[in-house]
Amino acid sequence: MMDADTKFALLVIGLPLGGLVYCALGIALMIFSPTVREHPLVSGMLFLLIPLVIAASIWIRASAKAYSSVD
């Protein structure tokens, strides 16, 4: 298990860097993939939904863990 300082450092440093890499990947796909350029609405929705689903699953898992430890 990671201690609290390691988790905080990962959150503060890793999350923004991960976001930059994700945005760079999206921009690269828009530049180099004709399929993404031909279907901007679908690719934009996927680009939006992937981090949203990941964040929601983390939030729900953490909430369930917090509520289960209350009992």
N, C-alpha and C positions, 0 to 999 in steps of 0.2 A: 504494500500500500504506500501511496505517496503521503507525505505530511502536508500540512496546511500551507506552508510556505512554497513548496514545490507546485502545488495545485494553483496557488495564486499567481506564481511566476508564469506558469503555463497559460493561464487565462489572460494575463496582461500582455505577454509577449507573443504567445502562440496564436491566439485568436485573431489579432489584427494581421499578422503575417499570413495566416491561413486565408483570411478574407482577400488579401492582396493577390495571393496565388490563384484563388478562385476567380477573381475579376479578370486577371491576366489570361486565364484559361478561356473565359467567356469571350474576351476581346479577340484572342487568337482564333477561336472557333468562328467568330463573325468575319474575320479577315480571310481565313483559309478554307472555310467550308461553304460550298455553294448551297448545300441543303439548308444550312442555318440561315443563309441570306434569302433563300426562296420561301422559307416558312418562319418569318420573324415572330409571329404571335405564338406559335407553338413552342419555338425554342426559347422565347422570352419567358413563357409560363413555366417551362421546365427549369430554366435558370433561376427563377424566383422560388419555385416550390421545393427544390432540393434542400437549400439551407433552412427553409421554413419547416419542413418535415423533420429534419434533424434536430432543430432547436425545440420543436414541440415534443418530440419523443424524449429528449433529455429533460425537459421541464416536467413532463408527466411522470417519468421514472423517478425524478428527484422528489416530486410531490408525493408519490405513492410510498416512497421510502420514508419520508418524513412522517406521513400519517400512520404508517405501520409501526413506527417506533414510539408513537405517542401512547398507544394502547398498552 
